[in-house]
């Protein structure tokens, strides 16, 4: 079985299945299809399946033209029929791993996917978990479920972990151009997973165990969360001192060694950085240990939206206006610039806080035409993006820049606004009207 699958991967006759057709799954499919593999995409959301089979994309950085090409070449089909999981030679799991309301890991999507695979698992398949999670998940949660089928990992089927490393909106990197860390259940599983990814990505980095690969991903995102918390805390201090944190960071990054630039913002967004470190704190508690450094970073980042609103209240107060009743335009609902991904976006927290304080809030985002339903913000009203005209801006008491999309003309925004609260240093190059610009 091992040699047969290895040969099939090598000659690209192996069929690759990707479970979870979102911001990770679709770019991963692109990496394999572009190298000549035939793929099956699986998702429980039938609307996504219908869109893909019709050649239409719902993710900005994977175009409809590309998906239509996959279909035209007969290299791809999407399905919600999980009995078809047996058709793939390799199954790559890219499902969400959110936190519960108590900030504990929610592995229900991962475990539910493993149960679906177990129902049709056949000998010789390679199963790889890509979803970000805490160390031991693949061995302690996924493997026992798969083995309910009466087969053994490393003997009857192969099992590995390889963390996703997507950076949506960054044109420098694609799924194919980012090195892939791979950890296997056993030597054969590792060799097969490494061989598979080597066909589609620029470099494969094998590690000694699945737990090392799982811990690698958690380290990467915790590193970012802690350093962002550091600059967020310094931002609050420097604001009191009248020092521009952005200028400080830009000056510090001229040092050619020992410093990497991280930037403050209105809060953390995306699926990884606001969530992954808490997987590690949960695991630490299980081992009788407190990760105080990580928890402090999480606390600082979590309270940044409230800090932005406090600063806004101060600036409005200086103009003899309360937040209640003020017209406020929120620019950017995506969690980062130039993407259509709203997951964990601090903009939703800002919107919620402003509405609770009685503000008349509207928004604009060229990438988010209407607000999606958000699990953690169920009470938000239905809203659509307003056209960013001079008249719209002039009617606002204050314009809050929450996401620094490249599509925004910041000179135009400042020119036609009464006040601009910039949380991203997006207006740094604006020359006229700087007296209207405030930072938070």
Helices and strands as residue ranges (DSSP letters): H 2-10, E 16-19, H 25-33, E 39-42, H 46-53, H 64-72, E 76-79, G 82-87, E 90-93, H 108-120, E 126-129, H 137-137, I 138-142, H 143-146, G 147-149, E 158-161, G 175-177, E 180-184, H 187-198, E 204-207, H 210-241, H 245-252, H 273-286, H 292-302, H 304-318, E 327-331, H 346-356, E 360-364, H 390-394, E 398-401, H 410-416, E 420-422, G 434-436, E 437-439
